Amino acid sequence: MNLIKISYLLESEKKFPKMAISSNPTQDTQGLAGRKLVDRYNRNLNYMRISITDRCNLACIYCVPQKLIKKLPHEEILRYEEILRIVKLGVGLGIKKIRITGGEPLLRKGVYDFLAELVRIDGLCDVSLTTNGVFLAETVDKVLTAGIRRLNISLDTLNPNKFRYITGEDRLDAVWRGIQAAHQNGIHPIKINVVVLKGINDDELVDIARLSFSYPFHIRFIEYMPIGRTRKTIGEPILVPEIRNLLRPLGPLLPVENKIYDGPAERYRWEGAAGEIGFISA
């Protein structure tokens, strides 16, 4: 899976004036037939990740730096129409998979109508949503109505005190209710993203991984990648080989074959488990 990232902002209104939205749905993609997006290694790019907002209702210690990031003014944020135009252009160049992220995307006004329009774009094979899950229990019906069937949900701990320490908010119950609501409403796969933090949550990786025995979740253990100065001290990153070693008490891992539009995770499962786990290097 090769990825291209699209920002939610225009760097400067003077430098990059707002795009004119074509009234002809085929006009933007004329002349793209047969052309593909390729990187410098001549690999075709087929996966686009789009951040639609820089706002978030949590402040995770590995995400929000010590000096809080200044929020962008509304006029510097791409309109939904502009994002949809970019996606259509991307599809014309070989993009097949889209993931919507933030910030927290469910905070942005009009997001459900936008998702519904996005899912309807011809040529896309996979549209997924990344969320922290706080609002999901109350909004899962809207997510489903919009056509989203794949979710990535952040969950770094099962301990309420640690959750408050990591995110700055006491919302673990809300996140778990959101995960349960998504599961009960048939969303699949539900990917649980776990950033492994030395001295914080590395003592409960077995408990988190054990969820895959009872639920068909895809649990992804992600190496912590230091970015800037964080608000709290985080130890040196725990790399994938050590994460795997910490999970040895659960038994031998069985490899799971990656499919054409899968992400970067190395996939595994335990015998008899309903779900699977994966490892993502920084």
KAVEN-V230579 format. One record per helix or strand of 2 or more residues. SS is the DSSP state (H for helix, E for strand). FROM is the first residue (numbers start at 1). LEN is the number of residues. If there is no record, write none. Layout:
BEGIN
ss->SS from->FROM len->LEN
ss->SS from->FROM len->LEN
END
This chain:
BEGIN
ss->E from->3 len->4
ss->E from->47 len->5
ss->H from->74 len->3
ss->H from->80 len->13
ss->E from->97 len->5
ss->H from->105 len->3
ss->H from->111 len->9
ss->E from->126 len->6
ss->H from->136 len->10
ss->E from->151 len->4
ss->H from->160 len->8
ss->H from->172 len->13
ss->E from->190 len->7
ss->H from->202 len->8
ss->H from->211 len->4
ss->E from->218 len->6
ss->H from->240 len->7
ss->H from->248 len->3
ss->E from->254 len->2
ss->E from->266 len->4
ss->E from->276 len->5
END
